[in-house]
Amino acid sequence: MKTYKTFATERLILRPTNTEDSAFIFELLNSPKWLNFIGDRNIKNEKDAEDYISRRMLPQLERLGFSNFTIIRKEDGKKIGSCGLYDREGLEEIDIGYAFLPDFEKKGYAFEATVELKKVAREVFGIEKLNAITLERNESSRKLLKKLNFKFKEKIRLPDDPDELMLYFVQL
């Protein structure tokens, strides 16, 4: 099995998500904010989560060397969220995304993880520009993108997604 890069910050480890994360992914993808702001992925049990990882995350990881990263808190090894660099249909550039379990929001973890991921995108993977998408009503995400120096570009719709999204970008 090929080994993929893991990254660390002062408080966090960003490790490529794998099928051993299925219980965590099941919990995250069924959290209230995920369902409200990202959408129901029809993950009803850990087996569904394992299939989702295998079908949606691992192929891109194998193809590009990056995809979804499970965020682990160093102090206790707790899986607290995910972030990633995504090659999304309908976007010209790689998209950065993030989500956290409710108990770990508003603690600076999202900012810390995405600052590292922006650095990694440029220095490790040679990405020069990133996109980010969010719903207009997701004010927390919009505030974080602004703090990360993303600029609003336009409102868009992605293929097979009924929601209008706000598209942001940043030059790395």
VODRENZA-653077 format. One record per atom (N, C-alpha, C): residue number from 1; z, y, x. Coordinates in steps of 0.05 Angstrom, whole numbers, plus 5000, padded with zeros to 4 digits. Atoms other than C-alpha are relative to their C-alpha. Layout:
// residues N
NUM_Z_Y_X
...
END
This chain:
// residues 172
1_5000_4976_5017
1_5000_5000_5000
1_5000_5025_5018
2_5002_4975_4984
2_4982_5069_5026
2_5025_5017_4996
3_4976_4982_5001
3_5039_5117_5042
3_4990_5029_4995
4_5007_4972_5006
4_5035_5187_5012
4_5023_5019_5009
5_4981_4981_4989
5_5070_5250_5036
5_5022_5007_4980
6_4976_4990_5014
6_5140_5270_5013
6_5008_5026_5013
7_4993_4974_4989
7_5165_5341_5021
7_5029_5006_4992
8_4972_4994_5005
8_5234_5372_5023
8_5005_5030_5002
9_4990_4973_4998
9_5268_5439_5011
9_5029_4998_5007
10_4971_4999_4994
10_5340_5460_5022
10_5015_4981_4982
11_4984_5015_5019
11_5364_5425_4959
11_4984_4976_4988
12_5017_5019_5016
12_5305_5381_4936
12_4982_4983_5018
13_5020_5018_4989
13_5260_5323_4954
13_4978_4999_4980
14_5024_5003_5017
14_5189_5322_4925
14_4985_4976_5009
15_5012_5025_4993
15_5164_5251_4926
15_4979_4992_4979
16_5020_5008_5019
16_5100_5225_4895
16_5011_4980_4979
17_4990_5017_5022
17_5116_5195_4827
17_4986_4973_5002
18_5011_5027_5001
18_5107_5120_4823
18_5012_4985_4976
19_4991_5014_5024
19_5119_5066_4771
19_5030_4994_4999
20_4971_5004_5000
20_5191_5058_4792
20_5014_5024_4987
21_4990_4977_5013
21_5201_5127_4761
21_4997_4999_4969
22_5008_5001_5029
22_5183_5102_4691
22_5023_5008_4982
23_4978_4992_5017
23_5253_5111_4661
23_5004_5030_5000
24_4998_4971_4997
24_5257_5182_4687
24_4976_5014_4985
25_5024_4987_5012
25_5185_5199_4664
25_5002_4997_4969
26_4995_5003_5029
26_5202_5170_4595
26_5019_5021_4989
27_4981_4979_5009
27_5262_5217_4590
27_4988_5028_5001
28_5011_4973_4996
28_5225_5278_4617
28_4978_5006_4979
29_5022_4995_5018
29_5163_5270_4573
29_5008_5000_4971
30_4989_4998_5027
30_5207_5264_4512
30_5022_5021_4997
31_4981_4978_5002
31_5251_5324_4527
31_4989_5021_4981
32_5009_4980_5020
32_5249_5380_4475
32_4980_5020_5011
33_5019_4980_4990
33_5214_5431_4519
33_4973_4988_5008
34_5026_5013_4994
34_5162_5381_4544
34_4984_4998_4974
35_5014_5004_5025
35_5145_5364_4472
35_4990_5026_4988
36_5007_4974_5011
36_5144_5437_4451
36_4979_5015_5016
37_5018_4983_4984
37_5107_5468_4509
37_4977_4985_5014
38_5021_5015_4987
38_5066_5412_4539
38_4986_4981_4981
39_5012_5016_5021
39_5056_5363_4482
39_5009_4971_5002
40_4993_5028_5002
40_5070_5293_4459
40_4979_4982_5013
41_5018_5018_4986
41_5040_5242_4506
41_5001_4972_4989
42_4997_5026_5013
42_5058_5184_4460
42_5013_4980_5018
43_4985_5018_4982
43_5107_5155_4510
43_5025_4992_4984
44_4978_5008_5018
44_5154_5115_4465
44_5020_4981_5013
45_4981_5018_4986
45_5187_5069_4516
45_4993_5001_5030
46_5005_5000_4971
46_5191_5056_4591
46_4974_4987_5008
47_5025_5013_4994
47_5131_5010_4590
47_4977_5020_4996
48_5020_4979_5004
48_5089_5067_4560
48_5000_5020_5023
49_4998_4982_4977
49_5115_5112_4616
49_4988_4988_5025
50_5011_5014_4976
50_5097_5061_4669
50_4969_5000_4998
51_5029_4999_5004
51_5027_5056_4639
51_4988_5028_5004
52_5009_4972_4997
52_5021_5132_4637
52_4999_5007_5030
53_5000_4995_4971
53_5040_5136_4711
53_4976_4987_5013
54_5022_5015_4988
54_4990_5082_4729
54_4972_5011_4992
55_5025_4991_5011
55_4934_5111_4686
55_4994_5029_5006
56_5005_4971_4998
56_4944_5187_4693
56_5008_5012_5027
57_4990_4987_4975
57_4981_5200_4759
57_4990_4986_5025
58_5007_5014_4976
58_4965_5146_4809
58_4971_5001_5008
59_5028_4998_4991
59_4889_5149_4807
59_4994_5026_5015
60_5005_4974_4985
60_4889_5223_4828
60_5014_4999_5027
61_4985_5002_4975
61_4942_5209_4881
61_4983_4984_5020
62_5016_5017_4982
62_4898_5154_4910
62_4974_5014_5008
63_5026_4986_4994
63_4835_5198_4906
63_5004_5024_5018
64_4997_4974_4987
64_4863_5264_4932
64_5024_5002_5019
65_4976_4999_4984
65_4930_5248_4965
65_5023_5016_4988
66_4980_4985_5014
66_4968_5291_4916
66_4997_4996_4970
67_5000_5002_5029
67_4986_5288_4842
67_5027_5010_4990
68_4974_4993_5010
68_5053_5289_4807
68_5022_4992_5020
69_4977_5006_4982
69_5117_5293_4848
69_5026_5000_4983
70_4974_5002_5012
70_5185_5270_4823
70_5019_5017_5018
71_4981_4982_4986
71_5238_5322_4842
71_5027_4988_5000
72_4974_5013_4997
72_5302_5292_4868
72_5019_5020_5014
73_4980_4982_4989
73_5365_5332_4881
73_5013_4985_5024
74_4990_5012_4975
74_5389_5318_4953
74_5029_4992_4997
75_4971_5004_5000
75_5463_5324_4938
75_5010_4974_4987
76_4991_5024_5014
76_5466_5264_4891
76_4977_4980_4994
77_5022_5018_5005
77_5397_5232_4889
77_4990_4999_4971
78_5007_4999_5028
78_5388_5251_4816
78_4972_5010_4996
79_5027_4990_5007
79_5317_5257_4789
79_5003_5021_4979
80_4995_4977_5018
80_5316_5325_4756
80_4975_5013_4987
81_5024_4988_5011
81_5244_5344_4743
81_4975_4990_5014
82_5025_5007_4986
82_5172_5339_4765
82_4983_5025_5004
83_5020_4979_4996
83_5119_5385_4793
83_4976_4986_5012
84_5023_5013_4989
84_5050_5372_4816
84_4976_5018_5003
85_5026_4988_4996
85_4980_5392_4836
85_4980_4982_4986
86_5016_5016_5018
86_4931_5369_4784
86_4970_5009_5000
87_5029_4995_5002
87_4855_5363_4783
87_4993_4996_4970
88_5003_5002_5029
88_4846_5379_4709
88_4972_5006_4991
89_5026_4996_5012
89_4782_5373_4670
89_5001_5027_4985
90_5002_4974_5012
90_4761_5443_4648
90_5010_5023_5017
91_4991_4979_4981
91_4792_5480_4707
91_4984_4997_5026
92_5016_5001_4975
92_4753_5499_4769
92_5018_4995_5024
93_4982_5003_4977
93_4814_5500_4815
93_5022_4980_4993
94_4977_5018_5003
94_4873_5454_4825
94_5022_5016_4985
95_4980_4988_5018
95_4928_5468_4774
95_5028_4991_5010
96_4973_5006_4993
96_5002_5472_4791
96_5016_4998_4974
97_4984_5003_5025
97_5052_5448_4738
97_5028_4991_5007
98_4972_5007_4996
98_5126_5435_4731
98_5014_4996_4974
99_4983_5005_5024
99_5178_5410_4682
99_5027_4988_5010
100_4973_5009_4992
100_5253_5397_4686
100_5016_4990_4976
101_4982_5008_5020
101_5305_5360_4647
101_5018_5024_4992
102_4985_4976_5010
102_5346_5409_4604
102_5025_5007_5018
103_4976_4995_4984
103_5410_5402_4647
103_4994_5014_5027
104_5007_4989_4973
104_5372_5427_4709
104_4982_5024_4998
105_5015_4975_5003
105_5337_5488_4681
105_5018_5024_5007
106_4986_4975_4994
106_5357_5559_4701
106_5019_4998_5023
107_4984_5003_4976
107_5385_5537_4768
107_4984_5006_5025
108_5017_4994_4978
108_5327_5559_4812
108_4985_4976_5012
109_5014_5024_4989
109_5301_5488_4822
109_4969_5003_4997
110_5029_4998_5004
110_5232_5503_4792
110_4988_5019_5020
111_5010_4981_4981
111_5223_5564_4836
111_4999_4987_5028
112_4998_5013_4974
112_5246_5525_4898
112_4978_4979_5004
113_5020_5021_4998
113_5200_5466_4884
113_4972_5011_5000
114_5027_4990_5001
114_5139_5507_4867
114_4993_5017_5024
115_5005_4985_4974
115_5146_5553_4928
115_4992_4979_5021
116_5007_5021_4981
116_5145_5489_4970
116_4973_4988_4994
117_5025_5012_5008
117_5087_5460_4931
117_4976_5019_5006
118_5021_4981_4993
118_5046_5524_4940
118_4994_4999_5031
119_5003_5002_4970
119_5059_5520_5016
119_4985_4975_5008
120_5013_5027_4995
120_5040_5446_5017
120_4971_5000_4992
121_5028_4999_5009
121_4977_5459_4977
121_4982_5013_5021
122_5016_4986_4980
122_4952_5507_5030
122_5001_4986_5027
123_4997_5010_4972
123_4980_5478_5095
123_4993_4971_5003
124_5004_5028_4997
124_4974_5404_5081
124_4973_4991_4987
125_5023_5009_5015
125_4918_5397_5030
125_4976_5019_5001
126_5022_4981_4996
126_4875_5458_5048
126_4990_5014_4975
127_5007_4986_5025
127_4875_5487_4978
127_5003_5030_5004
128_4999_4971_4995
128_4859_5561_4979
128_5007_5016_4975
129_4994_4986_5024
129_4869_5579_4906
129_5012_4980_4980
130_4988_5017_5020
130_4913_5550_4851
130_4998_5013_4973
131_4998_4992_5027
131_4910_5555_4776
131_5027_4991_4989
132_4977_5008_5016
132_4968_5550_4727
132_4994_5006_4971
133_5004_4995_5028
133_4966_5543_4652
133_5026_4997_4985
134_4977_5001_5017
134_5018_5555_4599
134_4994_5011_4973
135_5002_4988_5027
135_5026_5570_4526
135_5012_5028_5001
136_4991_4973_5000
136_5036_5643_4511
136_5030_5001_4992
137_4973_5000_5009
137_5102_5627_4476
137_5020_4989_5020
138_4982_5011_4980
138_5130_5594_4539
138_5008_5022_5020
139_4992_4977_4984
139_5164_5656_4567
139_5012_4992_5027
140_4988_5009_4974
140_5204_5618_4620
140_4979_4994_5020
141_5021_5007_4982
141_5141_5590_4650
141_4984_5025_5009
142_5014_4976_4993
142_5106_5657_4648
142_5015_5017_5020
143_4983_4985_4981
143_5165_5691_4683
143_4999_4987_5028
144_5001_5013_4974
144_5164_5638_4737
144_4973_5004_5014
145_5027_4996_4988
145_5089_5645_4748
145_4998_5028_5012
146_5000_4973_4990
146_5098_5720_4756
146_5016_5002_5026
147_4983_5000_4976
147_5155_5709_4806
147_4986_4986_5024
148_5015_5014_4980
148_5108_5662_4844
148_4974_5014_5008
149_5023_4983_4994
149_5055_5717_4848
149_4974_4991_4987
150_5024_5007_5015
150_5007_5685_4799
150_4992_5023_4982
151_5011_4978_5016
151_4962_5734_4762
151_4986_4988_4975
152_5014_5009_5024
152_4939_5726_4690
152_4970_5005_5002
153_5029_4997_4999
153_4864_5715_4686
153_4988_5002_4972
154_5012_5000_5027
154_4845_5697_4614
154_5013_4978_4983
155_4992_5021_5018
155_4860_5656_4553
155_4977_4979_4998
156_5020_5022_5000
156_4825_5588_4552
156_5008_4977_4982
157_4994_5025_5013
157_4820_5522_4516
157_4989_4978_5018
158_5009_5023_4984
158_4816_5457_4555
158_4987_4979_4982
159_5012_5021_5016
159_4773_5398_4532
159_5022_4982_4987
160_4981_5018_5015
160_4810_5356_4479
160_5028_5011_4997
161_4974_4987_5003
161_4867_5407_4474
161_4996_5023_4980
162_5004_4980_5021
162_4872_5448_4410
162_5014_5027_5006
163_4985_4976_4995
163_4920_5499_4440
163_4986_5020_5018
164_5009_4979_4983
164_4899_5565_4469
164_5020_5003_5023
165_4983_4999_4976
165_4927_5570_4540
165_4995_5026_5015
166_5002_4977_4981
166_4941_5628_4587
166_4994_4988_5027
167_5008_5009_4973
167_4905_5616_4653
167_5009_5021_5021
168_4991_4983_4978
168_4937_5644_4716
168_4987_4989_5026
169_5010_5009_4974
169_4914_5641_4788
169_5015_5014_5023
170_4989_4988_4976
170_4939_5655_4858
170_4983_4992_5024
171_5013_5005_4975
171_4903_5660_4924
171_5021_4992_5021
172_4980_5009_4981
172_4940_5621_4978
172_4994_5009_5028
END
